[in-house]
């Protein structure tokens, strides 16, 4: 049993322990775990993939990461009729790769840190064009490529069944390229970019959205917003992370559509206050992280009956912890209030909190 599990079993409601759960990083090779057709050619020093490479083999998963591959001939790997997973991370491909390479059955394509940095002149933006057709592709990884943009003339033709798109650790300043993206998308990760504006538009089936470490300053409630985040019709989002941005303002109705969100991370921003009833529609919320902001008052949390984890550490809540803030929270199990300037000899604050919760909670 872990330390956090041990403490939780002794004291169901505990304060000042950093034990909240975090979703694990995505596993792009999960569908190959039980595959007998997996071939690992990582770090073998290959430089070119021709049409005759592993032709007519029955391999389903190929790992070619960490090589010096600069060219993949057009039509290469097409003879591998059962190929569903291809990892080309850590190579030196030209951005033109995505205009020439295609595969009819590929489901996962990993291109993290895959493009040569010197393949384009400095004055030309690094914005590869996707013209190839991947009718079965569901997961595309393009992390750590210094991309400044992405050009997709037709998502419907190139990636009609895309479900997960990972573009973390690039230099993206705009998400205009997402226009026309398939409604099949469920996971979108854009962490560690230079975005100052984002809106969900037609991403009706989006379940996971990661916008950590960007330059977003506001949570907006209408589409006239020119900066920040506009989460229109995001009714299926279950995981939303906006930590380490420049968030300092939040419109009252900015989160009105997040009726199914379970995990909300707003840590490490500059929010000094949360509008009244801003969270009232978040009835599925299980875990919220508001640490490292400038909050002087606890936001309205009443009636969030499924809330179990609450992190309010590193704020300015010394004089504003009142029992009314925790009304009707029967499942609340862990609260983190450390580094709020609360005197150690003020236990009455915590007794007030506990007395307003279910009688089964003790401290």
ROFI-671441 format. One line per 3 residues: for each residue x, y, z negated of C-alpha. Coordinates in Angstrom, 2 decimals. Layout:
N
X:Y:Z ~ ...;
END
This chain:
363
0.00:0.00:0.00 ~ 1.37:3.44:0.95 ~ 1.91:6.21:-1.58;
-1.09:8.14:-0.29 ~ -3.30:5.04:-0.44 ~ -2.16:4.33:-3.99;
-2.95:7.85:-5.17 ~ -6.31:7.82:-3.40 ~ -7.28:4.58:-5.12;
-6.55:6.11:-8.52 ~ -7.84:9.63:-7.92 ~ -10.39:9.72:-5.09;
-10.27:13.52:-4.96 ~ -6.69:14.72:-5.06 ~ -5.16:18.10:-4.50;
-1.76:19.21:-3.21 ~ -0.72:16.04:-1.38 ~ 0.07:16.15:2.31;
-1.51:12.83:3.22 ~ -4.07:13.61:5.86 ~ -4.21:11.28:8.87;
-2.83:12.28:12.26 ~ -3.65:10.54:15.57 ~ -0.70:8.51:16.91;
1.01:9.66:20.10 ~ -0.43:8.16:23.30 ~ 0.85:4.74:24.40;
1.03:4.80:28.17 ~ 2.22:1.18:28.42 ~ -0.54:-0.36:26.30;
-2.13:-2.20:29.24 ~ 1.20:-4.02:29.84 ~ 1.58:-5.46:26.33;
0.20:-8.88:27.22 ~ 1.20:-8.82:30.87 ~ 3.37:-11.62:32.26;
4.12:-9.45:35.29 ~ 6.22:-6.83:33.50 ~ 9.67:-5.97:34.87;
12.01:-3.66:32.96 ~ 14.62:-1.95:35.17 ~ 15.34:0.91:32.79;
18.80:2.52:32.89 ~ 20.24:0.34:35.66 ~ 21.60:3.26:37.69;
19.38:2.90:40.76 ~ 19.23:5.87:43.14 ~ 16.81:4.96:45.91;
13.67:2.87:46.28 ~ 13.10:1.58:49.82 ~ 10.16:-0.14:51.46;
11.64:-3.57:50.84 ~ 11.87:-3.05:47.05 ~ 10.20:-6.04:45.32;
7.92:-6.52:48.32 ~ 5.04:-8.98:47.98 ~ 5.85:-9.65:44.31;
3.14:-10.24:41.74 ~ 4.49:-7.74:39.19 ~ 1.84:-5.58:37.55;
4.05:-3.25:35.48 ~ 7.43:-1.71:36.39 ~ 9.65:0.46:34.20;
12.21:2.39:36.26 ~ 12.86:5.13:33.70 ~ 16.26:6.57:32.91;
17.85:6.02:36.33 ~ 19.19:8.45:38.93 ~ 16.46:7.86:41.49;
16.26:10.77:43.91 ~ 14.16:9.20:46.66 ~ 11.27:6.80:46.96;
10.61:5.99:50.59 ~ 7.10:6.57:51.84 ~ 5.18:3.31:51.67;
7.49:1.80:49.05 ~ 5.74:-0.38:46.43 ~ 2.60:-0.60:48.56;
3.35:-4.27:49.11 ~ 2.96:-4.83:45.37 ~ -0.77:-5.34:45.51;
-1.18:-5.98:41.77 ~ 0.84:-2.99:40.50 ~ -1.09:-1.03:37.86;
1.68:0.66:35.82 ~ 4.73:2.60:37.05 ~ 7.18:4.49:34.82;
9.57:6.84:36.64 ~ 10.49:9.07:33.70 ~ 13.99:10.46:33.41;
14.89:10.45:37.10 ~ 15.82:13.11:39.69 ~ 12.88:13.05:42.08;
11.95:15.85:44.44 ~ 8.59:17.58:43.74 ~ 7.60:16.40:47.23;
7.24:12.93:45.73 ~ 3.61:13.68:44.92 ~ 2.87:14.52:48.55;
4.27:11.29:50.01 ~ 3.95:8.50:47.44 ~ 0.61:6.81:46.87;
-0.70:3.46:45.71 ~ -4.16:1.91:46.03 ~ -4.34:0.14:42.64;
-2.01:2.07:40.32 ~ -3.74:2.97:37.05 ~ -0.92:4.58:35.04;
1.83:6.81:36.49 ~ 4.47:8.20:34.11 ~ 6.56:11.08:35.45;
7.90:12.63:32.26 ~ 11.15:14.54:32.84 ~ 11.18:13.03:36.32;
12.00:15.91:38.68 ~ 15.41:17.38:39.49 ~ 15.82:20.87:38.02;
17.89:22.07:40.97 ~ 15.54:20.84:43.69 ~ 14.04:24.31:44.24;
15.59:27.80:44.47 ~ 15.23:29.85:41.29 ~ 12.90:32.39:42.93;
10.36:29.72:43.94 ~ 7.88:28.67:41.21 ~ 8.08:25.03:40.26;
4.54:24.02:41.18 ~ 4.42:20.62:42.90 ~ 1.52:19.80:45.18;
-0.47:16.59:44.77 ~ -1.60:15.46:48.21 ~ -1.19:11.72:47.69;
-4.22:9.56:47.01 ~ -4.47:7.43:43.89 ~ -8.03:6.07:43.95;
-7.61:3.95:40.78 ~ -5.26:6.15:38.74 ~ -6.57:6.86:35.24;
-3.52:8.18:33.36 ~ -1.00:10.72:34.69 ~ 1.97:11.93:32.62;
3.88:15.01:33.80 ~ 5.52:16.15:30.55 ~ 8.85:17.97:30.20;
9.24:18.97:33.86 ~ 9.47:22.76:33.51 ~ 6.37:23.05:35.67;
5.03:26.56:36.15 ~ 1.92:25.35:37.91 ~ 0.30:22.48:39.74;
-1.41:22.55:43.13 ~ -4.20:20.04:43.76 ~ -6.18:20.86:46.92;
-8.70:18.11:46.15 ~ -8.97:16.30:42.84 ~ -11.78:14.26:44.39;
-9.49:12.86:47.08 ~ -6.23:12.59:45.14 ~ -7.35:11.55:41.65;
-11.08:10.75:41.70 ~ -10.98:8.52:38.60 ~ -8.46:10.39:36.40;
-9.24:10.04:32.68 ~ -6.09:11.17:30.89 ~ -3.81:14.03:31.94;
-0.69:14.97:29.95 ~ 1.16:18.19:30.85 ~ 2.91:18.98:27.57;
6.27:20.76:27.32 ~ 6.16:22.68:30.58 ~ 5.98:26.40:31.39;
2.36:26.64:32.47 ~ 0.82:30.11:32.20 ~ -2.51:29.29:33.82;
-4.88:26.35:34.15 ~ -6.51:27.48:37.39 ~ -5.36:24.21:38.94;
-7.93:22.38:36.79 ~ -10.78:23.82:38.88 ~ -12.62:20.94:40.52;
-11.13:18.36:38.17 ~ -13.12:15.14:37.96 ~ -15.77:14.93:35.26;
-14.28:11.54:34.37 ~ -11.47:13.26:32.39 ~ -11.55:12.39:28.67;
-8.02:13.35:27.48 ~ -6.22:16.61:28.29 ~ -2.96:17.61:26.61;
-1.34:20.98:27.34 ~ 0.77:21.47:24.23 ~ 3.97:23.51:24.31;
3.24:25.72:27.31 ~ 2.74:29.47:27.81 ~ -1.05:29.59:28.06;
-2.85:32.74:26.90 ~ -6.29:31.68:28.16 ~ -8.14:28.37:28.44;
-11.75:27.42:29.10 ~ -13.32:23.99:29.36 ~ -15.43:24.84:32.43;
-16.91:21.57:33.76 ~ -14.98:19.14:31.56 ~ -18.22:17.74:30.20;
-16.79:14.36:29.15 ~ -13.62:15.66:27.51 ~ -13.00:13.90:24.17;
-9.41:14.89:23.30 ~ -7.98:18.39:23.82 ~ -4.51:19.39:22.63;
-3.49:23.04:23.05 ~ -0.84:23.26:20.34 ~ 2.05:25.70:20.67;
0.69:28.09:23.26 ~ -0.08:31.83:23.16 ~ -3.81:31.77:22.51;
-5.03:34.66:20.35 ~ -8.80:34.22:20.02 ~ -11.60:31.68:19.85;
-14.33:33.10:22.11 ~ -18.08:32.47:22.28 ~ -18.77:33.74:25.81;
-17.15:33.48:29.22 ~ -16.41:37.20:29.48 ~ -13.44:36.50:27.25;
-10.19:37.26:29.10 ~ -7.80:35.79:26.57 ~ -7.95:32.97:24.08;
-10.04:29.80:24.16 ~ -13.58:29.40:25.48 ~ -15.05:25.99:24.60;
-18.20:26.00:26.68 ~ -20.24:22.77:26.74 ~ -17.50:20.90:24.88;
-20.12:18.68:23.30 ~ -18.14:15.45:23.66 ~ -14.84:16.69:22.21;
-13.83:14.58:19.20 ~ -10.24:15.74:18.70 ~ -9.28:19.42:19.03;
-5.88:20.77:18.09 ~ -4.95:24.46:18.34 ~ -2.09:24.68:15.88;
0.89:26.99:16.28 ~ -0.81:29.54:18.49 ~ -1.41:33.25:17.94;
-5.01:32.82:16.83 ~ -6.06:35.83:14.76 ~ -9.73:36.17:15.70;
-12.72:33.87:15.92 ~ -16.18:34.72:17.22 ~ -19.01:33.41:15.09;
-20.37:31.15:17.85 ~ -17.03:30.05:19.27 ~ -17.51:26.48:18.03;
-21.23:26.15:18.46 ~ -20.92:23.33:21.04 ~ -18.48:21.17:19.05;
-21.21:18.99:17.62 ~ -19.17:15.77:17.91 ~ -15.72:16.99:16.87;
-14.20:14.81:14.15 ~ -10.68:16.24:13.86 ~ -10.03:19.99:14.02;
-6.53:21.40:13.63 ~ -6.19:25.19:13.33 ~ -2.99:25.15:11.26;
-0.13:27.62:11.63 ~ -2.08:30.55:13.05 ~ -2.96:34.03:11.79;
-6.60:33.66:10.84 ~ -7.31:35.93:7.87 ~ -11.01:35.10:7.84;
-13.52:32.69:9.34 ~ -16.89:34.17:10.36 ~ -19.93:33.22:8.31;
-21.45:29.90:9.48 ~ -18.78:29.46:12.17 ~ -18.61:25.73:11.36;
-22.33:25.11:10.88 ~ -22.73:22.97:14.02 ~ -19.70:20.77:13.28;
-21.83:18.13:11.61 ~ -19.56:15.25:12.69 ~ -16.39:16.84:11.26;
-14.22:14.37:9.34 ~ -10.88:16.18:9.03 ~ -10.05:19.90:9.19;
-6.63:21.51:8.83 ~ -6.58:25.26:8.10 ~ -3.14:25.37:6.49;
-0.60:28.14:7.06 ~ -3.01:30.90:8.01 ~ -3.76:34.10:6.12;
-7.11:33.04:4.71 ~ -8.26:34.97:1.65 ~ -11.59:33.17:1.32;
-12.66:29.59:1.78 ~ -14.88:29.38:4.90 ~ -18.45:28.12:4.79;
-18.22:24.34:4.59 ~ -21.64:23.59:3.17 ~ -23.57:20.74:4.77;
-20.54:19.24:6.54 ~ -21.64:15.97:5.03 ~ -19.09:13.79:6.86;
-16.06:15.90:5.90 ~ -13.45:13.81:4.12 ~ -10.09:15.62:4.53;
-9.63:19.34:3.94 ~ -6.27:21.13:4.13 ~ -6.23:24.74:2.92;
-2.60:24.87:1.82 ~ -0.32:27.87:2.39 ~ -3.03:30.55:2.37;
-4.02:33.32:-0.08 ~ -6.92:31.73:-1.95 ~ -5.85:32.58:-5.52;
-9.03:34.42:-6.53 ~ -11.57:33.01:-4.13 ~ -11.98:29.33:-5.02;
-15.61:28.99:-6.03 ~ -17.81:25.98:-6.47 ~ -20.32:27.34:-3.94;
-17.79:26.82:-1.16 ~ -17.99:23.04:-1.55 ~ -21.76:22.51:-1.63;
-23.29:19.35:-0.16 ~ -20.04:17.59:0.78 ~ -20.73:14.03:-0.44;
-17.83:12.40:1.46 ~ -15.11:14.92:0.61 ~ -12.18:12.84:-0.61;
-8.94:14.80:-0.24 ~ -8.26:18.51:-0.66 ~ -4.90:20.20:-0.23;
-4.71:23.60:-1.96 ~ -1.01:23.85:-2.65 ~ 0.93:27.08:-2.12;
-2.03:29.38:-2.66 ~ -0.62:31.06:-5.73 ~ -2.98:29.16:-8.02;
-1.63:29.15:-11.61 ~ -0.80:25.68:-12.89 ~ -2.76:26.40:-16.07;
-6.06:27.00:-14.33 ~ -7.70:23.54:-14.35 ~ -11.19:25.04:-14.61;
-11.01:25.88:-10.89 ~ -10.72:22.20:-10.04 ~ -13.36:21.09:-12.53;
-15.75:23.56:-10.89 ~ -15.04:21.99:-7.51 ~ -15.49:18.42:-8.72;
-18.65:19.18:-10.66 ~ -20.28:20.37:-7.47 ~ -19.49:17.09:-5.69;
-20.76:13.59:-6.25 ~ -20.45:12.38:-9.85 ~ -18.29:9.49:-8.63;
-15.41:11.89:-8.04 ~ -13.02:12.32:-10.91 ~ -9.83:14.25:-11.48;
END
